[in-house]
Amino acid sequence: MDGLATERITLALKVLDSRYDGTVKVTNAEIETLKKSYLACDLAGLVIEEIAVAVIYEELDGLKTARQQAKSA
């Protein structure tokens, strides 16, 4: 997993944590960064928590694909 993927997952987890832990604060800039990093780009009707989960799934799917390609190479 590359550094950018790790940053995206970390930010997504921070957003999700902030919903349940009042001590975790997410800035508007971080929210915008997460929205911009969502590769599907269809944000219509999604709340930030849904975007965070989608970003995590995107990264995990990418990791799974990379592993499968490495095995078949």
C-alpha positions in Angstrom: 0.0 0.0 0.0 1.5 3.3 -1.0 1.6 6.5 1.1 -1.3 8.2 -0.5 -3.5 5.2 0.1 -2.5 5.1 3.7 -3.3 8.8 4.0 -6.7 8.4 2.5 -7.6 5.5 4.8 -6.3 7.4 7.8 -8.4 10.4 7.0 -11.4 8.3 6.3 -11.0 6.6 9.7 -10.6 9.9 11.4 -13.9 11.1 9.9 -15.6 7.9 11.1 -14.0 8.2 14.6 -15.1 11.8 14.9 -18.7 10.8 14.7 -18.4 8.7 17.9 -15.5 10.4 19.7 -16.0 14.0 20.6 -12.3 14.5 21.1 -11.6 13.8 17.4 -12.0 16.9 15.4 -12.1 17.0 11.6 -11.6 20.3 9.8 -13.5 21.4 6.8 -10.3 21.2 4.7 -10.0 17.5 5.7 -13.5 16.9 4.7 -13.0 18.5 1.3 -9.7 16.5 0.9 -11.6 13.3 1.5 -14.4 14.3 -0.9 -11.9 15.1 -3.6 -10.1 11.7 -3.0 -13.3 9.7 -3.6 -12.5 8.2 -7.0 -16.1 7.4 -8.0 -16.8 11.2 -7.8 -20.5 10.7 -7.5 -21.2 12.5 -4.2 -24.9 13.2 -4.8 -26.9 12.4 -1.7 -23.9 11.0 0.3 -23.0 12.1 3.8 -19.3 12.4 4.7 -19.4 9.1 6.7 -20.6 7.2 3.6 -17.9 8.8 1.5 -15.3 7.7 4.2 -16.5 4.1 4.0 -16.4 4.2 0.2 -12.9 5.5 0.2 -11.8 2.7 2.5 -13.5 0.1 0.2 -11.8 1.7 -2.8 -8.4 1.3 -1.2 -9.0 -2.2 0.0 -10.2 -3.2 -3.5 -7.1 -1.7 -5.0 -4.9 -3.6 -2.6 -6.8 -6.8 -3.4 -6.3 -6.2 -7.2 -2.6 -5.5 -6.7 -2.1 -8.7 -4.8 -4.0 -10.8 -7.4 -1.9 -9.2 -10.1 1.3 -10.0 -8.2 0.3 -13.6 -7.7 -0.4 -14.1 -11.4 2.8 -12.4 -12.6 
